[in-house]
Amino acid sequence: MIERPETPGDDLPIDEELIGDSIDAVLAMALSTSTREDIDGKTMVLIGHLNLLLAEEMGADDDPVVKELYLQAYKHLDLKGRPNQETPAFSAYSYMRQTAFLTRRVLDIYEKRGGTGVS
């Protein structure tokens, strides 16, 4: 088995409040008042939060609901499906919101398991 090397911050707890605040900020954004730069920046922050949560053990092997959510999240995060510079602003905005909703669902599971990822 190949193990991931330990990186600085591996032992730090996940900041659930920060992630929740990021999600709330994104969901409060309106397309008509958001720049593409804001959309892309917030999307990258959410992707970071979602990847951090997905690295936690939350019982996907034993819980089909969690497993399905993980599969949805990994498919959503696939580089082939992410917006790029040629993607229209509306599509990038939609992707950002979908990322926020997925991150919220994964965060909810994480929190229900006591913030440890384990029930």
C-alpha positions as a printed NumPy array, in Angstrom:
array([[  0.   ,   0.   ,   0.   ],
       [  1.301,   3.461,  -0.894],
       [  0.896,   6.026,   1.827],
       [  0.555,   9.739,   1.267],
       [  3.483,  11.646,   2.762],
       [  2.594,  13.769,   5.743],
       [  2.408,  17.464,   4.958],
       [  2.373,  20.448,   7.298],
       [ -1.132,  20.939,   8.611],
       [ -2.157,  17.275,   8.373],
       [ -2.847,  17.238,  12.093],
       [ -4.857,  20.454,  12.082],
       [ -8.627,  20.137,  12.485],
       [-10.889,  21.076,   9.603],
       [-12.354,  24.541,  10.112],
       [-16.036,  23.721,   9.652],
       [-17.102,  27.312,  10.309],
       [-14.761,  28.686,   7.639],
       [-16.033,  26.176,   5.099],
       [-19.651,  26.971,   5.993],
       [-18.968,  30.703,   5.672],
       [-17.366,  30.173,   2.245],
       [-20.401,  28.199,   1.088],
       [-22.796,  30.864,   2.391],
       [-20.819,  33.631,   0.677],
       [-20.937,  31.805,  -2.654],
       [-24.646,  31.058,  -2.423],
       [-25.306,  34.742,  -1.663],
       [-23.551,  35.844,  -4.863],
       [-25.626,  37.012,  -7.806],
       [-24.468,  36.442, -11.353],
       [-25.399,  40.005, -12.308],
       [-23.051,  41.531,  -9.722],
       [-20.204,  38.992,  -9.833],
       [-17.093,  39.297, -11.952],
       [-15.608,  36.272, -13.643],
       [-12.535,  36.756, -11.472],
       [-14.707,  36.537,  -8.326],
       [-16.456,  33.425,  -9.629],
       [-13.193,  31.68 , -10.498],
       [-11.583,  32.635,  -7.188],
       [-14.503,  31.458,  -5.059],
       [-14.709,  28.252,  -7.086],
       [-11.064,  27.461,  -6.34 ],
       [-11.618,  28.074,  -2.619],
       [-14.597,  25.702,  -2.631],
       [-12.65 ,  23.073,  -4.557],
       [ -9.971,  23.257,  -1.879],
       [-12.54 ,  22.847,   0.882],
       [-14.24 ,  19.953,  -0.902],
       [-10.936,  18.153,  -1.513],
       [-10.022,  18.608,   2.155],
       [-13.316,  17.073,   3.264],
       [-13.104,  14.224,   0.758],
       [ -9.726,  13.244,   2.216],
       [-11.468,  12.419,   5.512],
       [-12.677,   8.891,   6.233],
       [-16.467,   9.111,   6.438],
       [-17.461,   5.502,   5.899],
       [-17.955,   5.482,   2.132],
       [-17.087,   1.784,   2.056],
       [-19.916,   0.967,   4.468],
       [-22.541,   3.597,   3.638],
       [-23.993,   3.633,   0.109],
       [-25.304,   7.2  ,   0.521],
       [-21.844,   8.492,   1.433],
       [-20.28 ,   6.442,  -1.345],
       [-22.661,   7.916,  -3.925],
       [-21.938,  11.441,  -2.684],
       [-18.193,  10.807,  -2.966],
       [-18.656,   9.524,  -6.519],
       [-20.677,  12.617,  -7.441],
       [-18.058,  14.898,  -5.909],
       [-15.136,  13.218,  -7.664],
       [-16.966,  13.306, -10.99 ],
       [-17.777,  16.993, -10.45 ],
       [-14.138,  17.786,  -9.629],
       [-12.781,  16.014, -12.719],
       [-10.634,  18.521, -14.621],
       [-12.388,  17.71 , -17.894],
       [-15.666,  19.062, -16.529],
       [-14.355,  22.219, -14.874],
       [-14.825,  25.627, -16.422],
       [-11.899,  27.167, -18.285],
       [-11.217,  30.597, -19.771],
       [-13.492,  29.875, -22.746],
       [-16.419,  28.823, -20.549],
       [-19.229,  31.407, -20.485],
       [-19.656,  33.263, -17.18 ],
       [-23.09 ,  31.727, -16.578],
       [-21.678,  28.202, -16.854],
       [-18.777,  29.049, -14.54 ],
       [-21.254,  30.568, -12.068],
       [-23.421,  27.449, -12.254],
       [-20.392,  25.207, -11.651],
       [-19.422,  27.327,  -8.638],
       [-22.901,  26.942,  -7.125],
       [-22.928,  23.19 ,  -7.783],
       [-19.562,  22.987,  -6.038],
       [-21.028,  24.889,  -3.072],
       [-24.   ,  22.519,  -2.822],
       [-21.756,  19.435,  -2.992],
       [-19.401,  20.901,  -0.411],
       [-22.36 ,  21.616,   1.887],
       [-23.571,  18.016,   1.6  ],
       [-20.125,  16.593,   2.355],
       [-19.644,  19.062,   5.225],
       [-23.006,  17.997,   6.678],
       [-21.88 ,  14.368,   6.73 ],
       [-18.557,  15.351,   8.271],
       [-20.317,  17.342,  11.001],
       [-22.846,  14.565,  11.69 ],
       [-19.922,  12.257,  12.347],
       [-18.661,  14.607,  15.031],
       [-16.173,  16.494,  12.902],
       [-13.913,  13.478,  12.842],
       [-15.296,  11.818,   9.751],
       [-16.015,   8.693,  11.806],
       [-19.412,   7.844,  13.294]])
